[in-house]
């Protein structure tokens, strides 16, 4: 497993996402602002979860055990890149390698704090550009390794999802599952 290395990423590779435990370090200034404006502040209930304060403070899931399991997999799983989805949301995928990242699927089960943000009139596009939206990191690998990668992750206690693929094109993420929404790399 390597850090995101643009020279290893090529069109046709697959994107496998790792479920997050919540917002992690994404958008805490915005979350604080929202919490302070809620009727009961951080004690405001979040449908399907605890209070807003409890949901935004769910401890960040470490991916170290998962990465170790992938490194130790026998037979080996070849990974071209591993990218955290923090500090820039989904656009982080397109920040280092100049390709289009097509996300056809997304997990249905995500932290209840994320749909709650939509109920506070924050547009989905803004959320996807700020928060991890339920996927804390992504592996970029060949299609032949996707099922094994997901299985190794499950044995290590993680939920992984085959989200999409890398395509030729300008650096961006296309969230097909969100009506072909385009997310640009952070800073663009």
C-alpha positions in Angstrom: 0.0 0.0 0.0 1.4 3.3 -1.0 0.5 6.9 -0.3 -1.4 8.6 -3.2 1.2 8.4 -6.1 -0.1 9.9 -9.3 2.3 7.7 -11.3 0.5 4.6 -10.2 -3.0 5.7 -10.9 -4.3 5.0 -14.4 -7.7 4.9 -16.1 -9.6 1.7 -15.5 -8.5 1.2 -11.9 -11.3 0.7 -9.4 -12.2 2.8 -6.3 -12.9 1.0 -3.1 -14.1 3.1 -0.2 -13.8 2.5 3.6 -16.7 3.4 5.8 -16.0 6.3 8.2 -17.3 6.4 11.8 -18.5 10.0 11.3 -17.3 13.4 10.3 -13.7 12.7 11.5 -11.8 16.0 11.2 -13.9 17.3 8.3 -15.6 20.6 8.6 -15.5 21.0 12.4 -15.8 24.8 12.1 -19.0 24.4 10.2 -20.3 21.7 12.6 -19.6 24.0 15.5 -21.5 26.9 13.8 -24.5 24.6 13.1 -24.5 23.2 16.7 -24.5 26.7 18.2 -27.5 27.7 16.1 -29.6 24.6 16.9 -32.7 25.0 19.1 -31.1 22.9 21.9 -27.5 23.5 20.8 -25.4 20.4 20.7 -28.0 18.5 22.7 -30.4 18.7 19.7 -31.5 15.1 18.8 -30.3 13.7 15.5 -32.9 11.3 13.9 -31.5 7.8 13.9 -28.7 8.8 16.3 -27.9 10.5 19.6 -27.5 14.2 20.1 -25.8 16.4 17.5 -22.9 16.8 19.9 -22.6 13.1 20.4 -22.7 12.4 16.7 -20.0 15.0 15.7 -17.7 13.7 18.5 -17.8 10.0 17.5 -14.1 9.0 17.6 -12.3 9.0 14.3 -11.8 5.4 13.0 -8.2 4.5 12.5 -7.4 2.7 9.3 -4.0 1.4 10.4 -5.3 -2.1 11.2 -7.0 -2.2 7.8 -3.8 -1.1 5.9 -1.8 -3.7 7.8 -4.3 -6.4 6.8 -4.0 -5.4 3.2 -0.2 -5.3 3.3 -0.2 -8.8 4.9 -2.8 -10.3 2.6 -1.8 -13.6 1.1 -1.9 -13.8 -1.9 -0.9 -10.1 -2.1 -3.4 -7.4 -3.1 -1.8 -4.7 -5.3 -2.9 -1.2 -4.4 -2.0 1.7 -6.6 -3.0 4.3 -4.0 -4.7 5.0 -0.7 -6.3 8.3 -0.2 -7.9 9.7 3.0 -11.1 11.6 2.3 -10.6 14.4 4.8 -10.1 18.2 4.6 -11.6 18.7 1.2 -14.3 16.0 1.0 -14.7 13.8 -2.1 -12.6 16.2 -4.2 -9.6 14.9 -2.4 -9.6 11.9 -4.7 -8.8 14.1 -7.7 -6.3 16.3 -5.9 -3.1 14.4 -6.8 -3.7 12.4 -10.0 -5.1 14.2 -13.1 -8.0 11.9 -13.8 -11.8 11.8 -13.4 -13.0 9.6 -10.6 -16.5 8.2 -11.3 -18.4 7.2 -8.2 -21.4 5.1 -9.3 -22.5 3.8 -5.8 -22.4 5.1 -2.3 -23.2 3.3 1.0 -26.8 3.7 2.2 -25.8 3.4 5.8 -23.8 6.5 6.9 -23.5 8.5 10.1 -26.9 10.1 10.9 -25.2 13.4 11.3 -24.8 13.7 7.5 -28.5 13.5 6.5 -29.2 15.8 9.5 -27.0 18.4 7.8 -29.2 18.3 4.7 -32.2 18.9 6.9 -30.4 22.1 8.1 -30.5 23.5 4.5 -26.9 22.7 3.7 -26.8 21.7 0.0 -25.5 18.2 -0.8 -22.8 19.6 -3.0 -21.4 21.7 -0.1 -21.5 18.6 2.1 -19.6 16.5 -0.4 -17.0 19.2 -0.8 -16.5 19.5 3.0 -17.3 16.2 4.7 -16.3 12.6 4.1 -20.0 11.7 3.8 -19.5 8.2 5.2 -16.3 7.2 3.3 -13.1 8.0 5.3 -10.6 6.7 2.8 -10.3 5.1 -0.6 -8.1 2.4 -2.1 -7.4 2.6 -5.9 -6.7 -0.9 -7.3 -7.3 -3.2 -10.3 -10.7 -4.8 -10.7 -9.3 -8.3 -10.0 -8.5 -7.3 -6.4 -11.7 -5.5 -5.5 -13.6 -8.6 -4.0 -10.5 -9.8 -2.1 -9.9 -6.3 -0.8 -13.4 -6.0 0.5 -13.2 -9.5 2.1 -9.8 -8.7 3.8 -11.4 -5.5 5.1 -14.4 -7.3 6.5 -12.1 -9.8 8.3 -10.2 -6.9 9.8 -13.5 -5.3 11.0 -14.1 -2.7 8.3 -16.8 -2.1 5.8 -15.5 -1.5 2.3 -17.6 -0.6 -0.8 -16.8 -0.8 -4.5 -17.7 2.8 -5.4 -16.5 3.3 -9.0 -13.6 3.7 -11.3 -10.8 6.0 -12.6 -11.4 7.4 -16.1 -9.6 9.7 -18.5 -10.6 13.3 -18.1 -10.0 16.5 -16.2 -9.3 16.2 -12.5 -12.7 15.9 -10.8 -15.0 13.5 -9.1 -18.4 12.7 -10.7 -20.9 11.5 -8.1 -23.2 9.5 -10.4 -25.2 8.4 -7.3 -25.9 12.0 -6.6 -27.3 13.0 -10.0 -23.9 13.3 -11.8 -22.7 16.0 -9.3 -19.2 17.3 -10.1 -16.8 17.8 -7.2 -13.6 19.6 -8.0 -10.3 19.0 -6.1 -9.8 21.2 -3.1 -8.5 24.7 -4.0 -10.0 24.7 -7.5 
